């Protein structure tokens, strides 16, 4: 058996395989409709984005990191607001973001005949975003969302992460055996009895 590692610097085939796997891993959606996820989208006023673009940005963040049963709409709105604030502070970033969101909507119209946020099938939205996954604006949104979710101490408890254990004596005493989805195994005494018999 051989193990093959994919690196972004290899061939286009390897690059596509790696990107697809990673993208699918982080964007599989649980069948939640656009209306349920977006709710009220008047979450922030932006000098850079139109209301339609702001709504597309929010939907994009939700589609890149879908945690519909864990995260609240407000978590996604905070990330979208951060992206908009970053764009307002940088003219090149603002242009890249607005152009990118316009391209997503144009592609949605071309492929589905509706704007991006009106595509109800999460797999179709994922397929649409894959056209843009290597673009700079997409990566900017992706990494802002990544740190906004996974480096956010307020979100950690929702994801089941207790944070660092070094200052609490390490993971052996805190967190190592906290999982509840694995059934209890035999006790040490039961295992010793099996070995000795």
ABEGO torsion letter per residue (X at the ends): XBBBBBBAABBAAAAAAAAAAAAAAAABBAGBBAAAAAEBABABBBAABBAAAAAAAAAAAAAABBBAAABBAAAAAAAAAAAAAAAAABAAAAAAAAAAAAAAAAAAAAAAGBBAAABABAAAAAAAAAAAAABAAAAAAAAAAAAAAAABAAAAAAAGBAEBAAAAGEAAABGAAABAABBBBBBAAAAAAAAAX
